[in-house]
Amino acid sequence: MKVTSKQIAELCGVTRGTVDRALNNRPGINEATREKIMKVAGELGYRPHFLAQSLVKGQTKTLGIVLFDMYNRIFSQLFHAFEAEARRHGYFVYLVLTNKDKALEIEYLNNLLDRKVDGIAMSPVNMGPTLDSFLKESGVPVVTFTNRVSAKVPFVWIDDKQAMKTAVHHIASKGYQRILYVSPPLRYKGKSNIYVPEQRYKGFIEACTELPDISYTVITDYDYLESLLRLIAESDEKPAILCSSDIYALDVMRFLKVNDIRIPEQAGVMGFDNIDILHYVDPALTTIDFHVDEIGRRAAEQLIASIQGRDIPRRTHVGYAIIERDSL
Amino acid sequence: MKVTSKQIAELCGVTRGTVDRALNNRPGINEATREKIMKVAGELGYRPHFLAQSLVKGQTKTLGIVLFDMYNRIFSQLFHAFEAEARRHGYFVYLVLTNKDKALEIEYLNNLLDRKVDGIAMSPVNMGPTLDSFLKESGVPVVTFTNRVSAKVPFVWIDDKQAMKTAVHHIASKGYQRILYVSPPLRYKGKSNIYVPEQRYKGFIEACTELPDISYTVITDYDYLESLLRLIAESDEKPAILCSSDIYALDVMRFLKVNDIRIPEQAGVMGFDNIDILHYVDPALTTIDFHVDEIGRRAAEQLIASIQGRDIPRRTHVGYAIIERDSL
């Protein structure tokens, strides 16, 4: 049963033009008539009514969240927390997946804007002035996480650089003098927004500069596991393998086991992220935990505050902590 | 810069009423004028233009996917595959999360319908005639997976009952005569749509009926780990612990390790789903694999076929296979 504006006009005893004015929130109609029309349209299940009502209220009570990946557990956790907080404020959340495709990211942003979402939270793969001005022109509040866009776009995350420095100092304090730093995403430098791996890398280098006794190698190869095996064999010094994310640390641990290299007796391993599946892995992985639920919650909270016209910080850092387990 | 229909009217040399007719796809306007107006509106970046154009074309090229959970890896994998297939056909995908909340599921469905998605794929928590008639009245093609709604709503999944029967026969073939069946979701029977655990349970019971030498206990407690420990201690017969999903099997394995019960020497464990994180777990878990990527892909493919007016099957079963590893 498709309801037309003509039927609404007949039921309300007004012209179709008046119905259009009400549904499209244009002037030239008194408030009582508008309300009557909206009520009848609603009762009839007139579908465009939702959009019309949204225009009346000036908002759709819908947020978009743009993610580049749902494989890494971090994003499932963050999304669950974001959604829960948004719901608490009466917002619906639409998630879209860009799969690290820069063109698709722009298409999805346009699509969400066309759908008149009230605000967008995103983990961007585009970068620099192009995305910056696109977001500014959109006129819609935006909050970013993981990869930062610029000083102009609010960003909720952790201080990756400082956290990675802390990790290196922790490794040094355990007596290691040799670190193999594994960060495959670094090879996308300049091609994609890799703010997070770059910040972690900066922290790693800064810490190594502060610790002259540490020798290190940075591994960014696609075949990083093979490189790792070669590097381990090159020296008698027991290495600590520091991975820029737990997902790499899990592959490293599995690979070392297959190659009969005992953890931590022959090589230490440390991750970053404290993803929830670590719970099931032996030996328990030493890593850096950050409150990803808090990031999801605060991103939603700040986005909604921004929609409501309040000022929000350009940068919010949540806490992190080393989780010492059995792999170092 | 906000573009109004007045500006479009001026640029096109027509009345605002004509612009409204064009944008809202109403009659009383010739095709050349309509096209001119749509073109100008498009060039000016007139936002409602997207919706207007969608109405002209009768479709928005957007699909909704309704999931009740993103923690279980199965859903991340399925979503990635669904999205990729939809993109291949030029569709955008909006994911919404119901968090197993039945009222929220209906709210999100309404929200997606208001947004005029062309079709909806869903993993339902509502059930029975209520959801059945809601979906029918929506007038939008729907495909379901995981939990089935009714014979009327297309369903893409595996034959859970047959798969679980196969699992039981496999366990029996390994010499086990005692099975502890762990399926915590069964306690929601009647309260929520738990089609998947119910089908698996039916398969379990049918197989046990076929195998009179097997003794079994079904555990559905919230504290199933404690119950398990008690049951293991009750008999000298080495049990096979068969879990209705890998996520429970992972918790079981971890718990047995903590309690110094060796797998498979003192207790066998088998899961179901073959989630990708099993890759990292010791001992490697014997489980049932089903092609969740294929389910995602075929759900998208069938949904799009249905949107295009083609008939699609009411039920599609993809394949499954026992993955024999080290835990039995």
HADDOCK unambig.tbl for C-alpha pairs under 7 A between the chains (distance, minus, plus):
assign (segid A and resid 47 and name CA) (segid B and resid 114 and name CA) 5.87 0.50 0.50
assign (segid A and resid 50 and name CA) (segid B and resid 114 and name CA) 6.07 0.50 0.50
assign (segid A and resid 70 and name CA) (segid B and resid 76 and name CA) 5.75 0.50 0.50
assign (segid A and resid 71 and name CA) (segid B and resid 76 and name CA) 6.13 0.50 0.50
assign (segid A and resid 76 and name CA) (segid B and resid 70 and name CA) 5.76 0.50 0.50
assign (segid A and resid 76 and name CA) (segid B and resid 71 and name CA) 6.12 0.50 0.50
assign (segid A and resid 93 and name CA) (segid B and resid 96 and name CA) 6.37 0.50 0.50
assign (segid A and resid 94 and name CA) (segid B and resid 94 and name CA) 5.51 0.50 0.50
assign (segid A and resid 94 and name CA) (segid B and resid 95 and name CA) 5.57 0.50 0.50
assign (segid A and resid 94 and name CA) (segid B and resid 96 and name CA) 5.44 0.50 0.50
assign (segid A and resid 95 and name CA) (segid B and resid 94 and name CA) 5.57 0.50 0.50
assign (segid A and resid 95 and name CA) (segid B and resid 95 and name CA) 4.79 0.50 0.50
assign (segid A and resid 95 and name CA) (segid B and resid 96 and name CA) 6.30 0.50 0.50
assign (segid A and resid 96 and name CA) (segid B and resid 93 and name CA) 6.36 0.50 0.50
assign (segid A and resid 96 and name CA) (segid B and resid 94 and name CA) 5.42 0.50 0.50
assign (segid A and resid 96 and name CA) (segid B and resid 95 and name CA) 6.29 0.50 0.50
assign (segid A and resid 114 and name CA) (segid B and resid 47 and name CA) 5.82 0.50 0.50
assign (segid A and resid 114 and name CA) (segid B and resid 50 and name CA) 6.05 0.50 0.50
assign (segid A and resid 250 and name CA) (segid B and resid 280 and name CA) 6.65 0.50 0.50
assign (segid A and resid 254 and name CA) (segid B and resid 280 and name CA) 6.35 0.50 0.50
assign (segid A and resid 280 and name CA) (segid B and resid 250 and name CA) 6.67 0.50 0.50
assign (segid A and resid 280 and name CA) (segid B and resid 254 and name CA) 6.36 0.50 0.50
assign (segid A and resid 280 and name CA) (segid B and resid 281 and name CA) 6.55 0.50 0.50
assign (segid A and resid 281 and name CA) (segid B and resid 280 and name CA) 6.54 0.50 0.50
assign (segid A and resid 281 and name CA) (segid B and resid 281 and name CA) 5.63 0.50 0.50
